[in-house]
Amino acid sequence: MAQTSQRIGEDWLSVWIGLLVFLLALGVLAGTDILGWVVTTSVWMDLSKALAPVSKAYAGIGGVGALIATYLALLVVLTAGAAALKADIRRFALSFTAVFWISYLCWIAGSYANFAVTAPADMQKFGISWSLKLTNEGGFIVALIAGLVVGNFMPGFADWMKEAVRPEWYIKTAIVILGGFLGITAAEKLSLATSLMFRGLAAIIEAYLIYWAVVYFVARKWFKFSREWAAPLASGISICGVSAAIATGSAIRARPVVPIMVASLVVIFAVVELLILPFAAHRFLSHEPMVAGAWMGLAVKTDGAAVASGGITESLILASAAARGVNFEKGWILGTTTTVKVFIDVFIGIWAFILAYIWTTHIDVRPGEKARVAEIWLRFPKFIIGYVVTFAVVLVMALGAAPDFTAKLKSAMGEANTFRGIFFVMTFFTIGVMTNFRKLWEEGIGKLAAVYLLCLFGFVIWVGLVISFIFFGGVQPPIMAGKL
């Protein structure tokens, strides 16, 4: 978490880095392929064919060359960002090197044909008789497992890497980049995209009104927590995990230990949800893909785990639909998750201001202290600005554009989206590294965990599912052109 004394925090850095990738990708529109060297990973049986530059224009550097170039570019940009955060530059560079290479090796492993192949024709192509059908995004799960191993069984190594273990920074950057990809997707089906945004906003308002009040009541009345503990806990469980717990703790002037403990819980349970809910959604909601996507946004806490869960859910549902001969367009399920999560994040600042006003005027009244409207801006998640900018710019550029221009724009956003995937896989790995179950238990997190467990699995997940059905039931992603 960025300190208040820093001139710039991870939130703003995610905006600038995401916009940098976005702007460089637009070079394709001017006939200059600036980012074509970024590495992409394909499903493989022969490891030598796993890697390649995303653009054929850079085929000469080969897959390994593209991987090295990608690592060096990210090392330079993110180390510069770490310098802005006043981090230990040398330590960050070394630990980021470990984070990048372990994460990407996990992605390569997850792209192995027996893990990733989805269609029967592709199984024949690779000469295999079975597959887990995870797509190559199964590498995200491999990265999460690797991170959990490091975090729980290699604490010395985890501590050595901590300077670059920043999942919130990575996922926020990824979401800024994702905005452009979803913008071109929305332009092609504008009426559906508009409907999803309205439904997402309505779902979030309803969820806020139900979730927070019930969790706060349970924490106060059943578990006898003080207001100082109950408010951040209610925000962490019911709204948006780490960001909401920290914003709420600050808004009510809680001691620093309170949001830190709640944030630790959020990370633990986000991992649990990440390992369970996408597969539950695939098993029971394959016929309602948009409900599944919205459910991930409403039920899974932290931006990283929620958007990652949406990505896994989309991969699983698209794969099973393809096996039935139904080819949904990619991006709509994940876009639904992201839309819902973005609306949640937008309301964090407003909710923190409301709580600050209540606390300073009615609960913890101190002479000369009042909640200021400026608090909304201070609490507002700045990365949302980047997401909205990339989404809106691409949407405006694509509407009414000629087919050849649209094709170039899709190619540009495809290159940018390759970086999004890399930031995703680093998010998965670092979430795992942060999750040391034994250490958190020793810190006395048990009673808090009981509240979290009861509320999350007792009603938050199920209310989220009901709300998802109310607003997204019956809505289907578009079918790919030329597919039945």
Stockholm file with secondary structure:
# STOCKHOLM 1.0

chainA/1-484         MAQTSQRIGEDWLSVWIGLLVFLLALGVLAGTDILGWVVTTSVWMDLSKALAPVSKAYAGIGGVGALIATYLALLVVLTAGAAALKADIRRFALSFTAVFWISYLCWIAGSYANFAVTAPADMQKFGISWSLKLTNEGGFIVALIAGLVVGNFMPGFADWMKEAVRPEWYIKTAIVILGGFLGITAAEKLSLATSLMFRGLAAIIEAYLIYWAVVYFVARKWFKFSREWAAPLASGISICGVSAAIATGSAIRARPVVPIMVASLVVIFAVVELLILPFAAHRFLSHEPMVAGAWMGLAVKTDGAAVASGGITESLILASAAARGVNFEKGWILGTTTTVKVFIDVFIGIWAFILAYIWTTHIDVRPGEKARVAEIWLRFPKFIIGYVVTFAVVLVMALGAAPDFTAKLKSAMGEANTFRGIFFVMTFFTIGVMTNFRKLWEEGIGKLAAVYLLCLFGFVIWVGLVISFIFFGGVQPPIMAGKL
#=GR chainA/1-484 SS CCCTTSSSCHHHHHHHHHHHHHHHHGGGGGTCCSSTTSEEECCBSSGGGSEEESSGGGGGGHHHHHHHHHHHHHHHHHHHHHHHTTCCHHHHHHHHHHHHHHHHHHHHHHTBHHHHCCSHHHHHHHTCSCCCCCCTTHHHHHHHHHHHHHHHHCHHHHHHHGGGCCHHHHHHHHHHHHHHHHHHHHHHTHHHHHHHHHHHHHHHHHHHHHHHHHHHHIIIIISCCCHHHHHHHHHIIIIIHHHHHHHHHHHTTCCTHHHHHHHHHHHHHHHHHHHHHHHHHHHHHTTCHHHHHHHHHHHSCSHHHHHHHHHHHHHHHHHHHHHTTCCBCTTHHHHHHHHHHHHHHHHHHHHHHHHHHHIIIIISCCTTCCCCTHHHHHHSCTHHHHHHHHHHHHHHHHTTCCHHHHHHHHHHHHHHHHHHHHHHHHHHHHHHHHCCHHHHHHTTCHHHHHHHHHHIIIIIHHHHHHHHHHHHTTCCCCBCTTCC
#=GC SS_cons         CCCTTSSSCHHHHHHHHHHHHHHHHGGGGGTCCSSTTSEEECCBSSGGGSEEESSGGGGGGHHHHHHHHHHHHHHHHHHHHHHHTTCCHHHHHHHHHHHHHHHHHHHHHHTBHHHHCCSHHHHHHHTCSCCCCCCTTHHHHHHHHHHHHHHHHCHHHHHHHGGGCCHHHHHHHHHHHHHHHHHHHHHHTHHHHHHHHHHHHHHHHHHHHHHHHHHHHIIIIISCCCHHHHHHHHHIIIIIHHHHHHHHHHHTTCCTHHHHHHHHHHHHHHHHHHHHHHHHHHHHHTTCHHHHHHHHHHHSCSHHHHHHHHHHHHHHHHHHHHHTTCCBCTTHHHHHHHHHHHHHHHHHHHHHHHHHHHIIIIISCCTTCCCCTHHHHHHSCTHHHHHHHHHHHHHHHHTTCCHHHHHHHHHHHHHHHHHHHHHHHHHHHHHHHHCCHHHHHHTTCHHHHHHHHHHIIIIIHHHHHHHHHHHHTTCCCCBCTTCC
//
